[in-house]
């Protein structure tokens, strides 16, 4: 092993000092590091070959035990499922992200992104403002509508406190991960944070179950109306939300899903969906706002394929926006929403001639792999040409893994890419942007997801 590090204050390393300390260690000691956090040993890797070894395995798919802290709220959902249950859940939910279903989701994405563009009009041609909360509102609404079939101003809408509770749960979960003294459940149960997190979880469950039960009532009414009209297409929506697909399985008896299990999967989609989308859309705008030459190319591409601001953007046009796609990938290279992931080994592996035994936690540092000079000539610079076809074709398949990799990759990555691209296509068709915070002054902090510490400050101007 290149180096063994005894970590005394995990909070300072992973929160206050963020990812910089690990980057420093990897540069100084190599891409394989062992750490001890109290009695807990972990191996950290920043090498694409090692990431491929771990993530491509069909055996080593178990998440490390810290993920289990989320089960207080999310139970045995897809993200947290033990390996013996994961395959069945993955097969069940794969249909929700089939290409035809995603294409049907597009209209919902487009509608919410158009609402976002309208909300930004009051900020245009004025002073700097924080664009992050505007993006967050859009992504939360999109994920809620596609996950739970929640329409704006609907009777079954989510409580306005739901996003706030999501963030509070994330904060408390990360705080526990940073404190080995409360890893044991009986120790955590006597803390003030446990009382706080259980209060938040109670509210989150109440809100979600309210929506699910209301949707079940609506489905019965829709079914009765459809039968009465003797027309199976009458009253049907164009697409089915994730909740509807789960309820279909529940009603048909194809999979013994309880109401609580349905809630876990829907809440998992909400939790894992909105923050990564918000970060990537906001950071792409921010980085392009610092690179006018990139912005000019994106405007030219949009104007050639999407001539008028009120032209109908569609899935086919979206697929042709190749340069915008490169800019999005480059943003996710520099700022992956989830900077590292971890597995608990069910069988030993060999990394750099070291045997890593069964039961060891292996952390894959996506942020470090993405900034490796082995794969990117100027790894800290924003350069969309890194993802031109001629530059990608011979690159290591695990040199770019913003959605993880292997069998347990992110099931919703195609959904995420469509939402991100739709929002950015509409934004750059309508606006020019200038970022006001220098890149060297941008402060990011790490919880479950990366976030800007002080927002994303920009100025926007109408193009037409």
C-alpha positions, 0 to 999 in steps of 0.5 A: 500500500502506498501510504497509511493515513490515520484520520483523527478529524474526518469532518475537517478532511471531508467537509472543511478541507473538502476533497483537496486533502485527498487530491494532495495525498493522491498526487504525493503518494500515488493512486492507492491509499489506506485510511483508518477512521477510528477502527474503520479501515478503507482503501481509496483508489484514484485509478481508472483500472482499479475503478473498473476492477471494483465497479465491473464486478457482478459480485462486489456490488454491495454498498459500504455499511455507511450507506445503511444509515439512509435506511432509516428513511429509504429502507431497502430501496434500489440505491441501498438494497443489499446485493441479494435483493438488488437484481430483482429491484433493478429489473423491476425499475428498469422499465421506468427508464426505457427510451420510449418512457423517457421520450414521453417524459420530455414534454414534462421536462420541457414545460418545467424548463419553460417555466424556469426561463420565465422566472429568470426574466425578472433577473435579466439585464440587471445585477448579479444574482444566485441562479442556483435556487431557480434551477433547484425549483425547476428540477424538484418540480420535474422530478416530482412530476415524473416520479409521482405524477404531481402536477403544479397546483394539484390537490396531491402536490407535495408540501412546500416543506418537502425540498427543505426536509430533503436537504435537512435529511442529507445534512444529518445523514452526512453529519453521521457519516463523518462521526464514527462515534455514532456508527453503532445504532444504539449510540446514535439513538441517544443523540439529539441528531437522532431525534432531529432526523426521525422528525424529518423522516416522519414528515417526509414519509407523511408527505409521500404517502399522502401523494401515493394514496391520493394517486391510488384514488385518482387511478380508480376514478380514471379506470372507472371513467375509461370503462364507462366510455368503453375507450381505453385511450380516454383519460390516459396520460401520455406517459406513466410516472414512476409511481404509476409503473410501481402501482401497476405492478402492485395492482397486477400482482406481478411483484409483491410491493407493499405501499411502504416499498413503493414509497421507498422507491419514489422517495429514493428517486426524489432524493437522488434526482434533484440535487445532481441535476441542479448542480450540473445545470448550474455549474454548466451555466457558471463555467460557460459564463467564464468562457465566452468562446464556448458560449459563442459556439453553443449559441451558433449550434442552437441557432442553426438547429433551433432558429427561433426562441419559440421554436418547438424543441424536441427529442430529435433536435436535442440529440443533434446538439453535440457541442452542448453535450460536450460542454455538459460532459466536461462540467460533470468531469470537473464537478461530478455530483457524487465525488466518490462512491464506495463498495464493501468487498464480498470477495478479495481483489488484487490492486497493484499486487496488494490483496484487498481482503473480503469485507474491506471498504473500497472508496472510488474517488471519481473526482480524482480520476476525472482530473487525472493527467493520464487522460486529460492533458490539462485536467483542471481546465474547462475544455469541451473538446475533451469529449470530441469523438476523436479525443474520446475514442481511445480513452479508458472506459472508466476515466469518465464515470459521473454516473458510476459504472458497471452493473450498479451504475445510476439507473436514471442517467439517461433521464438526467442527461435529457433534463440537463440538456433540455434546461441548458438548450432553452437557457442558452437560446434565450440568454447570454451569461457572465459569471461574476465569481472567479473560478479560483474563488468558487467554494464547493463543499461535499455532503452526499452531493457536491454543492456550491457553498455560496451559490452560483452568482451570474449576470444574464442578458436577453439575446433577442 
